[in-house]
Amino acid sequence: RGVWLRNYQSQLVDRQYVAPLGWKLDPNDWWIEEHGLIMESPQFPVPPGRYWVTGGRQVTTGLTIDAQGGWHLDEGTLFDVTHLPC
């Protein structure tokens, strides 16, 4: 869903800050991940629901967040689903 930093002008500025996949970039509040992708700003707190999470190693599992902000993983530990330093 991200836009490469090198494409900032053509894929964001020239398109009134609407990314090719339809999300709107706030030029005063944005995120860039470590590989150079400009990403949609995450919503905090994360809304209640079910999500797939992974640390990109061995475990991909479900994460459930309840209406009170509590959460649990179907399997594994927080370490298993955390992106470690490069």
LUMMAR-211348 format. One record per residue (C-alpha): residue in three letters; residue number from 1; x, y, z. Coordinates in Angstrom, 2 decimals. Last residue first. Example, Ala and Ser with C-alpha at 12.3 -4.5 7.8 and 13.67 -1.06 7.14 Angstrom:
2
<code = ser	pos = 2	c1 = 13.67	c2 = -1.06	c3 = 7.14> $
<code = ala	pos = 1	c1 = 12.30	c2 = -4.50	c3 = 7.80> $
END
This chain:
86
<code = cys	pos = 86	c1 = 17.71	c2 = -4.92	c3 = 10.63> $
<code = pro	pos = 85	c1 = 16.24	c2 = -4.46	c3 = 14.08> $
<code = leu	pos = 84	c1 = 13.43	c2 = -6.88	c3 = 14.98> $
<code = his	pos = 83	c1 = 9.89	c2 = -6.62	c3 = 13.68> $
<code = thr	pos = 82	c1 = 7.72	c2 = -7.98	c3 = 16.51> $
<code = val	pos = 81	c1 = 5.41	c2 = -10.96	c3 = 15.99> $
<code = asp	pos = 80	c1 = 7.52	c2 = -13.66	c3 = 17.65> $
<code = phe	pos = 79	c1 = 8.69	c2 = -11.31	c3 = 20.43> $
<code = leu	pos = 78	c1 = 5.05	c2 = -10.69	c3 = 21.40> $
<code = thr	pos = 77	c1 = 4.71	c2 = -14.42	c3 = 21.92> $
<code = gly	pos = 76	c1 = 3.37	c2 = -17.33	c3 = 19.91> $
<code = glu	pos = 75	c1 = -0.20	c2 = -18.45	c3 = 19.36> $
<code = asp	pos = 74	c1 = -3.71	c2 = -17.02	c3 = 19.04> $
<code = leu	pos = 73	c1 = -2.36	c2 = -13.69	c3 = 20.26> $
<code = his	pos = 72	c1 = -4.24	c2 = -11.68	c3 = 22.85> $
<code = trp	pos = 71	c1 = -5.47	c2 = -8.13	c3 = 23.31> $
<code = gly	pos = 70	c1 = -7.15	c2 = -5.82	c3 = 25.78> $
<code = gly	pos = 69	c1 = -8.13	c2 = -2.38	c3 = 24.48> $
<code = gln	pos = 68	c1 = -11.55	c2 = -2.31	c3 = 26.18> $
<code = ala	pos = 67	c1 = -13.37	c2 = -3.11	c3 = 22.90> $
<code = asp	pos = 66	c1 = -11.25	c2 = -6.22	c3 = 22.35> $
<code = ile	pos = 65	c1 = -8.11	c2 = -6.62	c3 = 20.24> $
<code = thr	pos = 64	c1 = -7.57	c2 = -10.09	c3 = 18.75> $
<code = leu	pos = 63	c1 = -4.27	c2 = -10.94	c3 = 17.11> $
<code = gly	pos = 62	c1 = -4.12	c2 = -13.94	c3 = 14.80> $
<code = thr	pos = 61	c1 = -0.87	c2 = -15.63	c3 = 13.94> $
<code = thr	pos = 60	c1 = 2.14	c2 = -15.67	c3 = 11.65> $
<code = val	pos = 59	c1 = 5.15	c2 = -17.21	c3 = 13.38> $
<code = gln	pos = 58	c1 = 8.46	c2 = -18.26	c3 = 11.83> $
<code = arg	pos = 57	c1 = 10.35	c2 = -15.09	c3 = 10.80> $
<code = gly	pos = 56	c1 = 8.53	c2 = -12.11	c3 = 9.35> $
<code = gly	pos = 55	c1 = 7.59	c2 = -10.72	c3 = 12.76> $
<code = thr	pos = 54	c1 = 4.01	c2 = -11.59	c3 = 12.02> $
<code = val	pos = 53	c1 = 0.49	c2 = -10.34	c3 = 12.62> $
<code = trp	pos = 52	c1 = -2.93	c2 = -11.15	c3 = 11.15> $
<code = tyr	pos = 51	c1 = -5.66	c2 = -8.94	c3 = 12.66> $
<code = arg	pos = 50	c1 = -8.98	c2 = -9.46	c3 = 14.41> $
<code = gly	pos = 49	c1 = -11.01	c2 = -6.56	c3 = 15.76> $
<code = pro	pos = 48	c1 = -11.03	c2 = -3.58	c3 = 18.11> $
<code = pro	pos = 47	c1 = -9.58	c2 = -0.43	c3 = 16.54> $
<code = val	pos = 46	c1 = -5.85	c2 = 0.28	c3 = 16.95> $
<code = pro	pos = 45	c1 = -5.54	c2 = 3.24	c3 = 19.30> $
<code = phe	pos = 44	c1 = -4.28	c2 = 4.91	c3 = 17.34> $
<code = gln	pos = 43	c1 = -4.90	c2 = 4.83	c3 = 13.57> $
<code = pro	pos = 42	c1 = -1.79	c2 = 4.25	c3 = 11.51> $
<code = ser	pos = 41	c1 = -0.53	c2 = 6.94	c3 = 9.18> $
<code = glu	pos = 40	c1 = -0.58	c2 = 5.63	c3 = 5.64> $
<code = met	pos = 39	c1 = 2.89	c2 = 4.62	c3 = 4.51> $
<code = ile	pos = 38	c1 = 5.78	c2 = 6.22	c3 = 2.66> $
<code = leu	pos = 37	c1 = 8.01	c2 = 3.33	c3 = 1.60> $
<code = gly	pos = 36	c1 = 11.78	c2 = 3.77	c3 = 1.90> $
<code = his	pos = 35	c1 = 12.89	c2 = 0.36	c3 = 3.18> $
<code = glu	pos = 34	c1 = 12.86	c2 = 1.37	c3 = 6.86> $
<code = glu	pos = 33	c1 = 9.25	c2 = 2.50	c3 = 6.88> $
<code = ile	pos = 32	c1 = 8.14	c2 = 6.06	c3 = 6.33> $
<code = trp	pos = 31	c1 = 5.22	c2 = 7.53	c3 = 8.22> $
<code = trp	pos = 30	c1 = 3.11	c2 = 10.64	c3 = 7.69> $
<code = asp	pos = 29	c1 = 1.70	c2 = 13.63	c3 = 9.54> $
<code = asn	pos = 28	c1 = 2.17	c2 = 17.09	c3 = 7.99> $
<code = pro	pos = 27	c1 = 1.78	c2 = 15.98	c3 = 4.36> $
<code = asp	pos = 26	c1 = -1.48	c2 = 14.20	c3 = 5.34> $
<code = leu	pos = 25	c1 = -1.53	c2 = 11.40	c3 = 2.79> $
<code = lys	pos = 24	c1 = -4.88	c2 = 10.15	c3 = 1.53> $
<code = trp	pos = 23	c1 = -5.43	c2 = 6.45	c3 = 0.82> $
<code = gly	pos = 22	c1 = -6.68	c2 = 5.49	c3 = -2.61> $
<code = leu	pos = 21	c1 = -4.38	c2 = 2.70	c3 = -3.79> $
<code = pro	pos = 20	c1 = -2.49	c2 = 5.08	c3 = -6.13> $
<code = ala	pos = 19	c1 = -1.91	c2 = 7.46	c3 = -3.20> $
<code = val	pos = 18	c1 = -4.02	c2 = 10.62	c3 = -2.84> $
<code = tyr	pos = 17	c1 = -1.81	c2 = 13.58	c3 = -1.89> $
<code = gln	pos = 16	c1 = -3.30	c2 = 15.97	c3 = -4.49> $
<code = arg	pos = 15	c1 = -2.21	c2 = 13.56	c3 = -7.26> $
<code = asp	pos = 14	c1 = 0.90	c2 = 15.55	c3 = -8.27> $
<code = val	pos = 13	c1 = 2.04	c2 = 15.55	c3 = -4.63> $
<code = leu	pos = 12	c1 = 1.44	c2 = 11.84	c3 = -4.07> $
<code = gln	pos = 11	c1 = 2.42	c2 = 9.50	c3 = -6.89> $
<code = ser	pos = 10	c1 = 4.54	c2 = 11.84	c3 = -9.03> $
<code = gln	pos = 9	c1 = 6.19	c2 = 13.90	c3 = -6.30> $
<code = tyr	pos = 8	c1 = 6.70	c2 = 11.17	c3 = -3.69> $
<code = asn	pos = 7	c1 = 7.89	c2 = 8.57	c3 = -6.22> $
<code = arg	pos = 6	c1 = 11.48	c2 = 8.35	c3 = -4.85> $
<code = leu	pos = 5	c1 = 9.96	c2 = 7.86	c3 = -1.38> $
<code = trp	pos = 4	c1 = 8.29	c2 = 4.69	c3 = -2.63> $
<code = val	pos = 3	c1 = 4.55	c2 = 4.73	c3 = -2.05> $
<code = gly	pos = 2	c1 = 2.99	c2 = 2.30	c3 = 0.40> $
<code = arg	pos = 1	c1 = 0.00	c2 = 0.00	c3 = 0.00> $
END
